[in-house]
Amino acid sequence: MTETTFGEFIDKYRIVDAEEDGAIVPIYYEGHIARGAVEDGAVLDEAMEEEFEELTDEEYEKLQKRYATSSAVLNADDMIQRKARHMLRHYVQSVLPEGFKAQVVAHSRGIAVGYRKALQKARRELVAEVEALPAERLQWLLEKRPEELKPKQKTLVAAYENLRLLKAIDFVPIISEGQNDPDSWNEWTKESTQKKAEKSFLSPFPDPDQLDGTRRPVAFLIVRTMLLTGFDAPIEQVMYLDRRMKEAELLQAVARVNRTADGKSAGLVVDYAGVATALKEAMDQYAADEREGKPIDFEVEEHKLETQCTALRQHFDLPRDLTDPDDIEAVNRLVDSLEDDQRRIAFRALLRDFLETYTVVSPRESARSYAEAVRLFTFIAQLARQRFSEEDAFDPAAYGKKVQQLINQHVRSLGVDKMIEPTRLTSEDFKTKVQQLPGSRAKASMMRHALRNHIDLNFGKNPAAYAALRKRVEEILKKHADDWDAQLAAFQRLAQEVKDMEAGVGSDLPEDVRSLTPLEQALYQQLTSVLTDGVIGDEIRGDFVVLAQKVHDLAVHHSAKPDFWTNPAAQHDFRTDIWMEAVACIHTREKADPLADALRDIVQHNRKDVGRHRA
């Protein structure tokens, strides 16, 4: 078993290269000790002297005693295969789902070539294991919550979900040419092959649907010394170290994984060669930030996770026993407490910090106890996003696919995965989604925020009309402050009025104004705003109807010019012509300047209606 061979993580560090400007991601170090041995004492001494020549006499003696008495026989090929199996399964579970790539640093050029075959074999074994799963067993695994799965089961699920890509990815050695190299190495020393592999490695993985069995996107580059300096690969997230290095070479090598990329929260260094001491020495000498250069114990990260979870509980005055995230009505009551904008902003900040730490800790067993809190607080965030019409307030994808999987699986299990997306007031399923909410308070809240959001989104199309609607919303809130049933009924009536107005049905505008296009109606209503007494006689109304039509005709004329909507000079000419028409009208002459700007902006917001024929 991989866990038997390599054991638990022995330590973890976050490092920063002093020569960088800080625009990098943190690097997390995982040290793994291979528990292996050889039977022949002489062979053991020779192998250890060659492999561990940098050890002190005391360290060498301890290591020799540890392995010399074992009865197991692990030759070089066996050990490479075990490490390759561990690398691949670590990659499939922790890195491949996010679309990032890996680099292996081998002890020699020959071992680098050997790793290609070992990784291919490890892939065949994993694919065969997935494909041999009985359908009922596979379905059982897919239905389990991620935190309920054992490490091996998590790997199988990740492999199944990325199976087409897993079957296609390639593992390519890039090594320098030497004398008396075996002919089988020639392919990996060719410059043309190396450049092709580098180009594929630097490119994102293709969509699985584009994989036809012939494409081999490079996921692993396997090297000894090449590409350890000067190779800028933001898409690389993990480096598997199987060669001992020191000082600047080590620091430059691990810095390959700290380049920033979308969705990349950290770089990973997985060490099979025991460079922990050398890494600490290198950081002491070269690290720019002493705090970042010191070891970070997992207990510190876990304590931070506990502190952040406590802060979220206190934000909602929750006891240590959290609200059941499966209780939709109870969760909605917590959402009620986020009505205030500042409380929502504070909640999102706390949740962001909590999820970022959880993402780092989540591969470990210690994260399991926080999975319920993740489900609860992300569910609150998703319902708040819908309730308060927040389009971009909370995006689960920002925290990686592993966290997103946990969230998505939870809402699907509740049968609300299609319910919690923000819904526009005018969408066909808006009414249904409102009715699904528990209680009048939640329904009235969703209606209110949907109306406000709709007004804000459309305000530029008809400022006069939407300003009146905005005022109506506030009047309803004032009149029915704590009467949720009355609020809900009033908002439902207002929402219907908005739909009718935008459809041109039931308008209280005069008949000659209703015959105008929607754009001309918006222009007309803006013109009426210049009359402070609000009295519009037939003569004034007729003049405003004509002026609205003239502005529309100007828009048709000017918009025929190439790039009109993005050409500042053309927009200025259009505005000048509007100003001249406003000056020519006795009712708007004194406010021609602000009107010219306002009418031009209305045309801009209604550009799709320019040229539309009147009824």
Secondary structure as UniProt FT lines:
FT   HELIX           2..6
FT   STRAND          13..15
FT   TURN            18..19
FT   STRAND          27..31
FT   HELIX           41..51
FT   TURN            53..54
FT   HELIX           57..68
FT   HELIX           76..94
FT   HELIX           96..98
FT   STRAND          101..105
FT   HELIX           109..131
FT   HELIX           135..143
FT   HELIX           146..148
FT   HELIX           151..161
FT   HELIX           163..168
FT   STRAND          170..173
FT   TURN            179..180
FT   HELIX           183..185
FT   HELIX           186..189
FT   HELIX           191..202
FT   HELIX           208..210
FT   STRAND          218..223
FT   TURN            226..227
FT   TURN            234..235
FT   STRAND          236..241
FT   HELIX           247..254
FT   HELIX           255..257
FT   TURN            262..263
FT   STRAND          267..271
FT   HELIX           276..286
FT   HELIX           290..293
FT   HELIX           298..315
FT   TURN            316..317
FT   TURN            325..326
FT   HELIX           328..336
FT   TURN            337..338
FT   HELIX           341..361
FT   TURN            362..363
FT   HELIX           365..370
FT   HELIX           371..387
FT   TURN            388..389
FT   HELIX           396..399
FT   HELIX           401..413
FT   TURN            414..415
FT   TURN            417..419
FT   TURN            425..426
FT   TURN            428..429
FT   HELIX           430..436
FT   HELIX           440..458
FT   HELIX           459..461
FT   HELIX           463..479
FT   TURN            480..482
FT   HELIX           484..503
FT   HELIX           511..514
FT   HELIX           518..528
FT   TURN            529..530
FT   TURN            532..533
FT   HELIX           538..559
FT   TURN            562..563
FT   HELIX           564..566
FT   HELIX           568..584
FT   TURN            586..588
FT   HELIX           589..591
FT   HELIX           592..605
FT   HELIX           607..609
FT   TURN            610..611
//
